[in-house]
């Protein structure tokens, strides 16, 4: 059963197929890297991925390779601002709408031009990367009438995610990438911005709890913190050692805390967890077979390469 059939969307914002790009791959390493990229796609197929965005490192072997390997995926590669210079069309699908338990979720993806500024960078060959903010506005306008929730798979970097969230209204969730930050506590904006660490060492889980149809959420940790504060205030108010003048201040604090808690009643919540993917976690037997077969091939060829 796919994750979306269980009420789960499995998404990623890119830089999945290759290690950090520093220079073009030597010819003798290309074959091993191609096998590794294919292994990753096969594994993601088994995991039931719903969609992935494109990162700058995914372009290590150029657009033609990326187009070719995308055909082996059981899920869409998304990029809303990555265009083919020759045709003037988006290189990949620009957006994707997925229905999960009756909720229509629109997903699109953006890649920063800042990561491919060198004119001689071979990853840029044949590509035109359009301005992210401009394209984001177009995508939100297109998706909003058709969806209940909009998710951006962002490969812009955390600082630009923050800027975009304030410049473009209507994006409910940004799944960020490139920086490899563990954002356990998303910033308090109308847009939820999440990100998990890089190199396949972490996974992020965002749970949404709906109590109304408005696509606005608050962090349930805020409610927990307020409730804890209220308990402490009540303890101080029952203390015999605190003078009446000070208790008057605590009563005002109690009223304000209760007012804030009442404002949260009936509003949608979210929880966010960044999970460390430890070696002792149970391995999927089918994916383990793929990895073992990959290792056997690369070792036989005399050029062992560890899977990402």
N, C-alpha and C positions, 0 to 999 in steps of 0.2 A: 504494500500500500504506500503510495506517495505521501510525502509529508503534508502537502496541501489538503489531502483527503482526511487528515487527522487534525486539521485546523492549524497546520504549521507551514510557513513558507521558509524555504532554505535558499538563501541569497548570498552573493558575494560581490564586492565592488572592484575586483580585478587584481592583477599581478599574481596570477595563479600558476602560470605555466613554466616560468623560468626564474632563475636567481636574479638578483639586482643587476641591471644592465650597466656595465662600465665601458665596454668596447665591443665591436663585432666579435661573434664567436669564431674561434679558430676552426678551420675546415675539419680537422680531425675530431672536433667535439660535437659537430652538428648532428650526426647520426644518433649519438647517445641522448642528446637533448630532445630530439624529435621523439624518440621512444619514450622518454620520460613524460613529455607533454601528452602523448597518447594515453599513457598509463593514468595520468591525472584525470583526463576526460572520462576514461572508462570507469574510474573510481567514482567520479561525481555522478555518472549515470546510475551506478548501483546505489548511491546515497539518495537519489531522487531529488537532485537540485531542481529548482524552479526557474532560476535565471541568474546570469552573471553579467557584470559590467566589464568594460575593457580598461586595463591599466597600461601604462607606458611600457612596462617590462614584457607584457604579453605580445608586443610588437617586435620583440628581439629578432625574429626571423622574417619580419616583414608582413605586409598585409595579405599577400597571396597564401602564405602558410596559415595565417590565422583564419582566413576565409575557408580554407580547406579543412582545417581541424574542427571548425565550428559545425561542419556538416556531420561530424561523428557524434555530436552531443545530442542528447534527448531533451535538451532545454535550450532556450534562446540565448545567444550572445546579444547584449544590448549596448548600443552607443548612439546617443541622440545628436551629438555634435561632431562625430567623426565621419567625414565625407570622402568619397572617392574623387580624386582630381579629374580623372578621365570622364566619368559619367555625371558628376555633379550630384550624385545621390548618396544617401547615407550608406556607409559600408556595411552596417548591420541593421537589424531591426531597431527602430528608434524607441519603441515603447511596447508594453505588454500588459494586458489586463487579465487578471486571474481572479476567479470567484472562489472564495473560501468561506464555507458555511453561510452563504448568502451575502457575503460582503464583497463588493467589487473593488479590487485593489489595482490601481494603476502604477506601473513601475517603469521608470526610465533611467538613463545613465549618462553621465558627463565625464569627460576626460580633460584635464587641464592642459593648456598650451604651454604652460611654464615649464613642464618637464621635458619638452622636446623643442627647445629654443635654438639649438645648434643647427644651422642650415645643412651641415654635412652629416648630420645624424641619419644613418640609413633607415632607421625606424620611421622617419617622416616621408620616405619615398612614396609618391603617388597619393598622398593624403592631404586633406585640408581640415584643420581643426577649428571649428567656428566658436565664437565667444560663448562661454558657458552661461552667463547670466541672460544673455539675449535668447539663447535656445531654451533655457529653463522656463522663461516666461511663455514662450510658444507652447512648450509641452504641457504646462499647467493649464493654459487656456484650452488646449485640445482635450486633455484628460478629465478635467473637472466635471463637465456635464455627464460623463459616462461612468464615473467612479464614486465610491464612498470614501476612499483613502488614497493618498498619493505617496509613493516611496521613491526617493532618488538614490540610486547606486552611484555614489560620488567617488571619483578619483581626482579630486581637486586639492586634497590636503585639508587638515583640520581648520586652519585659519580662514581659508576660502569657504569652507562649509559654513562657518559662523557668519561670514559676510553675506553669503548667498541666502541663508535662512532669513536674514533681515531685509535683503533686497527684493526677494521674490516671495510673495504671499501665496499660500495654498499648498506648500509642500509639508506634509505631516511628519514624515520620518526621513532622515538622511542616514543611510548606511555608508559611513566614510571609509576611505582606504588611503593607501600610499604611505602614511606616516607610521603605521604599525603601533598606534597608541592603544592602551587599554583604558577605555572611557567607562569606568564602572558607574560614575555619576554624571549622566548627561547634563549639559548646561540647561538652565531654566529659561527656555524659550518656547514660543508656540510650536516650533518645530523640534522634535526629538532628534538629537544627533548622537549616533552610536558608532563605536569603532572598537575592534578587537586587535590584539597583537598580531604580528606578522609571522612568516615562516611556518605556518601550519601548526603553531604551538598553542593557539588559543581559539576558542569559539565564543561567540556572543549570543545570548538568548534574551530577546525582548518580548515580554508578555503583555498583551493589551487586554484590559478589562472594560467592557462596554456597559454603561448604565443609561446612555442616551445616544441619539443619532449624531450629535455634534462631534466632529473629528478633532477634538481637543482633549489633551490628557495631562494629568499631573502625576509626579513621581510618588508612588505609595509610601516611599521612605519619608516624605514630607509629613504625611498623616501620622505615621508611627512616631516621628520626632515630636510633633505637636502633642500627641497623646501622652508621651513620656514626660514632656514638660508640664502638662496639666496634672499628672500624678504627683510630680514633685511640688508643684504649687499647692495642691490640696494638702500635702503632708506639712508644708510650712504653715498653712492656715490653721491646722489643728494643733500645732505646737504651742505649748504653754510658755515657752521661753521667749517667743517673739513678741515684742511690744505692739500695742494696737496701732500705732502710727505706721509701723512697717507692714502690718497686716493689711492696712488700707491699700498700700501699693500692690501687694500680692493679689488683692481682690480685683484691682483694675487689670492686672496681668492675666488673671483667670478669665475675666470677661472678654478680653481681647483674643485670648487663645481659643475660647469656646466659639467666639464669633467666626474666627478663621476656619475652625473645624466645621461649623455649620455651612459655611460657604462651599465646602468640598462635597457636601452631601449630594448624591445623585450625579456627580461628575465622573467622567471616565478616568481610569488610572492606568499606570504602567509600572512594571518592575523590569529592571535590567541587570543581567548577570554576565560577567566575563569569566569564562570557564577555561582553566588550564587543562590542556589535553595531555594527560600524563601517559607514560609508557605502559603503566599497569592497567589502563582502561581496556575494556574488552574489545578485541579486534573483530571486524567483520570477516568471516571466513572466506567469502568470495573475493573481497579486496586483498586479503592476505595472500591468496593464491596468485593474484595478478602481480603483486609486489615481488613474491618469490620467483615467479617466472621472469620478471624483468631483471632481477638481480642475477639470475642464472645466465641470461643472455649477455648482459654487459660484462660479467666476469669471464665468460667464455671468450668474448671478443677482446679481452685484455684491457678494457677501459672501464672499470667499475665506477658507477656514478650513483651516489645515494639518492633515493627518491626524495622529493621535496616534502 
